[in-house]
Each structure stands twice: as C-alpha cells, then as structure tokens.
Amino acid sequence: MSEAQRLIWRELVSESVPGVLRVPDGILLEVVCGLLDQYRNGEPAAWQIQLLVKTIASLGFAPAERHRLGVKPQGKITDEFELLN
C-alpha cells in the first residue's frame, strides 16, 4: 500500500465502530483504502464509487449498517461541521 493508503487505513480503523473490524476484514479494508485514495485524489469510474460505497458500508461505515450492528445514535450535534472531526 502507498503511504496515502496507509493513512486512510489508520483513519478508518480509528473511526470504525469498536469491535466490528476483525483480522479477516483486512483484505476488504485494503480494497477500501485503494478505492478511497482514488476517490480523493483521482477520477474514479462510477463502478469504483459504487464498489467503495458498498464495501465501506459492509464494514459498518453506513447508517443502516450501524443500526443493524446495534450502535447507539450519537447525541444531537449542534455544529454540522463537528461531523468532519
């Protein structure tokens, strides 16, 4: 993986739902890192964006998946930019 993809890896692991990511998920996470790197720094094809969204959701990074995993909703956010931190 490139250095940018390693940074994305660390970002995703730090933001993941505790206890969701496991060692066998490493391959999926590696795919997500490559796709997210391309999304952020290039011009990904539509199929790559679809694959990114589907794969990242399967790792608990989508509202429906978090609900399915039993993650409790955050408290009310008063500053919409707070979501970016």
LOMIKE-648330 format. One record per residue (C-alpha): residue in one letter; x, y, z. Coordinates in Angstrom, 1 decimal, always signed. Layout:
<vexfis>
rest, x, y, z
A, X, Y, Z
...
</vexfis>
This chain:
<vexfis>
rest, x, y, z
M, +0.0, +0.0, +0.0
S, +1.1, +3.6, -0.6
E, +1.7, +6.0, +2.3
A, -1.6, +7.7, +1.5
Q, -3.4, +4.4, +1.7
R, -1.7, +3.6, +5.0
L, -3.0, +6.9, +6.4
I, -6.5, +6.1, +5.1
W, -6.2, +2.7, +6.9
R, -5.4, +4.4, +10.2
E, -8.2, +6.8, +9.7
L, -10.7, +4.1, +9.0
V, -9.6, +1.9, +11.9
S, -9.7, +4.9, +14.3
E, -13.2, +5.8, +13.1
S, -14.6, +2.3, +12.9
V, -17.3, +1.0, +15.3
P, -15.4, -0.6, +18.2
G, -15.3, -4.4, +17.9
V, -16.6, -4.5, +14.3
L, -13.3, -4.8, +12.3
R, -11.5, -8.1, +12.7
V, -8.3, -9.6, +11.2
P, -10.2, -11.3, +8.3
D, -11.6, -7.8, +7.3
G, -8.1, -6.7, +6.4
I, -8.5, -7.6, +2.8
L, -11.7, -5.6, +2.5
L, -10.2, -2.7, +4.3
E, -7.2, -2.8, +1.9
V, -9.6, -2.6, -1.0
V, -11.5, +0.3, +0.6
C, -8.2, +2.1, +1.2
G, -7.2, +1.9, -2.5
L, -10.7, +2.9, -3.7
L, -10.9, +5.8, -1.2
D, -7.4, +7.0, -2.2
Q, -8.5, +7.1, -5.8
Y, -11.8, +8.8, -4.9
R, -10.0, +11.5, -3.0
N, -7.1, +12.0, -5.5
G, -8.2, +11.0, -8.9
E, -11.2, +10.5, -11.0
P, -12.7, +7.1, -10.2
A, -15.1, +5.4, -12.5
A, -18.7, +5.1, -11.5
W, -18.3, +1.4, -10.8
Q, -15.4, +2.2, -8.4
I, -17.5, +4.6, -6.5
Q, -20.3, +2.0, -6.3
L, -17.8, -0.6, -5.1
L, -16.4, +1.8, -2.5
V, -19.8, +2.7, -1.1
K, -20.9, -1.0, -0.9
T, -17.7, -2.2, +0.6
I, -17.3, +0.6, +3.2
A, -20.9, +0.1, +4.2
S, -20.3, -3.6, +4.8
L, -17.6, -2.6, +7.3
G, -20.1, -0.5, +9.4
F, -19.5, +2.9, +7.8
A, -23.1, +3.5, +6.8
P, -26.1, +4.5, +8.9
A, -28.1, +1.4, +8.1
E, -25.2, -0.9, +8.9
R, -24.5, +0.9, +12.2
H, -28.2, +0.4, +13.1
R, -28.0, -3.3, +12.1
L, -24.9, -3.7, +14.3
G, -26.8, -2.1, +17.3
V, -24.7, +1.0, +17.5
K, -26.5, +3.7, +19.6
P, -27.1, +7.0, +17.8
Q, -24.9, +10.0, +18.8
G, -26.3, +12.8, +20.8
K, -27.6, +15.8, +19.0
I, -24.9, +17.6, +17.0
T, -25.2, +21.3, +17.3
D, -22.5, +22.1, +14.7
E, -22.8, +20.3, +11.4
F, -19.0, +20.6, +10.8
E, -18.5, +18.6, +14.0
L, -19.1, +15.5, +11.9
L, -15.9, +16.2, +10.0
N, -13.7, +15.9, +13.1
</vexfis>
